Amino acid sequence: MKRKLYGNTVTAACRLCAHGRMSADGEVVLCLLKGVTDPGDRCRKFDYDPLRRVPFRQPSLPTYSSADFSLEDLPE
């Protein structure tokens, strides 16, 4: 079996389907096949579109000072 993009376990939802488009208010999905649906709904015609996936935000990196990289205060 071929490995799919972002893994083989994608939860079927209208917000990720190639047939649906998010409405202007972002509350509902306008499906070409089923009409107006909720973003969490799904149907048998689900076709995953990886470009609709919104990735999780990356955590911010910690800030370091020059004292963190200094060798002067090492215990002996």
N, C-alpha and C positions, 0 to 999 in steps of 0.2 A: 504494500500500500504506500502510495506517495505521501510524503510529509507535506502538509499544507502550510502556508504562510501563517505565522503566529501560533502554530500548534494545531493539532487535530481536534481539540476540544473547544470549539467556539460556540458560545451560547446563541441559539437562534433568537433574533429579535428584529423587529421591523426597522429599527434605527440603523442596523448593519446590513440591511438587504439591498441588493442592486435595483430592485423594483420600486423602492420607496424613496421619497424626498421629504426632508423635514419642512414643516410649514414655517412661515415667517415668524410666528410667535414662539416656535420651538416646543410647543405643547403636544402636537400630534404629528403623525407621519401621513403623507399623502401617497398612497400606494397606487400604482398603475393597474394592479389586478384586483384589489379588494376595496379600494376607496380610502376613506379616512379611518385610521387605526391609531391605537396607542403605541408609543415607542417600544414598549416591552412585549407587545403581542407578537405572534408568529403564525405562519401558515405552512402548508405543504409546499408551496412554491418558493420557499426561502432560498435565496442565492446569495451567499456571503460575498460582500465587496470589501476587501481589506483597506481600501482608501477611505471608508467611512468610519473606521475605528479611530477613536480619540485616545492617544496614549496617556498613561499616567504621568503626572508632573514629576520630574526628577528632583530629588532632595537637594537643597542648597549645600554647597561645600563649606566646610568650616574655614574661618579666617585664621591665619597664623601670623605671628610677628617674627622679627628677626631674632628675638630672644629664644624662641622655640628651637632654633637651629644653632644656637651657640653651644660651644663645648666648654665654656669657662666654668659653669656651675655644676659639673658632674661630680658625684660622690666618688671617693677613692676607695 
